[in-house]
Amino acid sequence: MDTENFLLQVKSLHAGYGPTRVLHGLDFGVVRGGVTALLGANGAGKTTTLRAISGMVRISGEILFDGTPISGLATEAIAARGVAHVPDGRGTFMELSVEENLRLGAYTKRGDPRPDMERMFGYFPKLKQRFRQQAGTLSGGEQQMLAIARALMLHPRLLLLDEPSFGLAPLIVREIFAIMRQIIAAEGTSILVVEQNASLALAIAERAYLLETGRIVMSGLAADIRKDEAVRRSYLGY
């Protein structure tokens, strides 16, 4: 495994909440300029893994971002280094407009945010149509698009996506993942996506890791994992 191909490297990661340990020594990497998938059932520790990378939970172990340790940094400091996190539930400000949500995404950046908004409208034209609309009145798919667009306003090098397909119609999910591919091609953004929809995630990812009860039980090229009989039976349904 060529570690130089990883923008993010996680080594012996342990994390939890209070006395409850959730992650038990994870080792994995996020591919540069591509999609890495973290798969697993509910309660496997996927969301906690993203929170650990973002500095939202206490950890032991090592997290390297482009070779530099970020373990122990505050969430704001990790974001400033180029890590954007779209949490489960999307995290949009429902009472604010699409425009206001996007402006908040650029809150640490000096200068006029409108060019970056136009960049986002190139990926998500539906948001331009809803520019003045309150986020809470958008459809689920539009809210997910807004959450991703807001995270991209600061040109992050790494985008963490937590269950982007949850609660969305298959057609909308395919549209969002196609847009993610456009973003990678145009901007070189690396993506770590947490998904219960293993079939979808393995179809778009270069590399994947299967998490069970806080431990990685399988890792490798997504195409190889997709062919694994146990994965097909337990996660792909065929």
Secondary structure, DSSP 4 states (H G I P E B T S, - for coil): --GGGEEEEEEEEEEEETTEEEEEEEEEEEETTSEEEEE--TTSSHHHHHHHHTT-S-EEEEEEETTEE-TT--HHHHHHTTEEEE-TT----TTSBHHHHHHHHTTTS-S-SHHHHHHHHHH-HHHHHTTTSBGGGS-HHHHHHHHHHHHHTT--SEEEEE-TTTT--HHHHHHHHHHHHHHHHHH--EEEEEES-HHHHHHH-SEEEEEETTEEEEEEEHHHHHH-HHHIIIII--
